[in-house]
Amino acid sequence: MSSIGGVIDSMKHSEKDFPKGLIISSLFTIVSYVLTDFSVNYQRDIVQTGANTGNITYVVYGR
């Protein structure tokens, strides 16, 4: 959020447009996580491969 401060100052209608953009990007992120969660077969992709928190991204997206 602190790095966006310079961008907000240069926007024409920052009071209206910035909250809209923040909400849209948050919804996009949530939908992306939900779709990824539905596409993962936990038994095959995580349990059988021995994935852990350090390599879970590589296991899920590397198949």
LUMVO-888965 format. One record per atom (N, C-alpha, C): residue in three letters; x, y, z. Coordinates in steps of 0.02 Angstrom, whole numbers, plus 50000, padded with zeros to 5 digits. Example, Ala and Ser with C-alpha at 12.3 -4.5 7.8 and 13.67 -1.06 7.14 Angstrom:
! LUMVO-888965
ALA506604971650390/ALA506154977550390/ALA506604983550390/SER506424988850354/SER506844994750357/SER506455000250394/
! end
This chain:
! LUMVO-888965
MET500414994150000/MET500005000050000/MET500435006350000/SER500995006150034/SER501415012250037/SER501735013849970/SER501855008849929/SER502165010149864/SER501665012949814/ILE501025012549828/ILE500515015049782/ILE500375022449793/GLY500625025349846/GLY500505032349862/GLY500685037049805/GLY501245035849771/GLY501445040149716/GLY500985039649656/VAL500695033849646/VAL500235032849590/VAL499565036249604/ILE499345035949666/ILE498705038949684/ILE498715046449673/ASP499285049649687/ASP499345056849679/ASP499265058949606/SER499455054749559/SER499425056649489/SER498765054749455/MET498305051649491/MET497655049749463/MET497185055749463/LYS496755056049412/LYS496275061649407/LYS495735061149460/HIS495425055349466/HIS494875054349513/HIS495065048949562/SER495575050149601/SER495845045049645/SER495355042949700/GLU494945047649723/GLU494475045949777/GLU493965040749754/LYS493805040749690/LYS493305036149663/LYS493625030049631/ASP494155031149593/ASP494455025749553/ASP494885020949593/PHE495255023449642/PHE495705019049680/PHE495325013749720/PRO494805015549757/PRO494435010249793/PRO494135005049745/LYS493885007349686/LYS493615002549638/LYS494154997649615/GLY494745000349599/GLY495294996049577/GLY495514991249631/LEU495534993549692/LEU495724989349748/LEU495224983649759/ILE494584985149753/ILE494074980049761/ILE494104975049704/ILE494174977449642/ILE494214972949584/ILE494814968449589/SER495394971149607/SER495984966949611/SER495934961949669/SER495614963849723/SER495524959149779/SER495054953449758/LEU494514955149723/LEU494064949849700/LEU494394945249651/PHE494804947949606/PHE495174943849558/PHE495644939049593/THR495984941449645/THR496444937249683/THR496054931649719/ILE495494933249749/ILE495094928249784/ILE494844922949736/VAL494584925149679/VAL494324920449628/VAL494894915949603/SER495474918649592/SER496044914749569/SER496234909349620/TYR496244911149684/TYR496404906249735/TYR495874900749739/VAL495234902649734/VAL494694897749737/VAL494734892949678/LEU494844895549618/LEU494894891249559/LEU495494886549564/THR496044888949590/THR496624884749599/THR496474879249650/ASP496124881049703/ASP495954876149754/ASP495504870649726/PHE495044872349682/PHE494604867349652/PHE494974862849603/SER495504865349573/SER495844861449522/SER496374856749550/VAL496514857149615/VAL497034853049645/VAL496724846549672/ASN497004840949652/ASN496814834549680/ASN497284833349739/TYR497034834549799/TYR497474834349857/TYR497804827549868/GLN497424822349858/GLN497704815649870/GLN498284814249822/ARG498194815749757/ARG498704814249707/ARG499274819449709/ASP499094825849711/ASP499594831049703/ASP499984832749766/ILE499684831949824/ILE500014834149885/ILE500224828349929/VAL499764823849943/VAL499914818349989/VAL500414813449959/GLN500294811249898/GLN500724806249867/GLN501414808949848/THR501454815349834/THR502114818249814/THR502524820249875/GLY502214820449933/GLY502584822449993/GLY502724829949994/ALA502274833749967/ALA502364841049965/ALA502344843950035/ASN502704849450043/ASN502694853050106/ASN502614860550091/THR502614864650142/THR502504871750131/THR503064875050091/GLY503634872050088/GLY504184874850050/GLY504144873649976/ASN503844868049955/ASN503824866449884/ASN503114865649856/ILE502614867549893/ILE501924866349872/ILE501764869949806/THR502024875949796/THR501894879649735/THR502174876049675/TYR502774873449681/TYR503084869849625/TYR502724863349610/VAL502474860049662/VAL502124853749652/VAL501454854949618/VAL501074859849642/VAL500404861149615/VAL500444863849543/TYR500874868749531/TYR500894871849465/TYR501364868349417/GLY501764863649441/GLY502234860249398/GLY501994853749369/ARG501364852249378/ARG501114845849353/ARG500944846149281/
! end
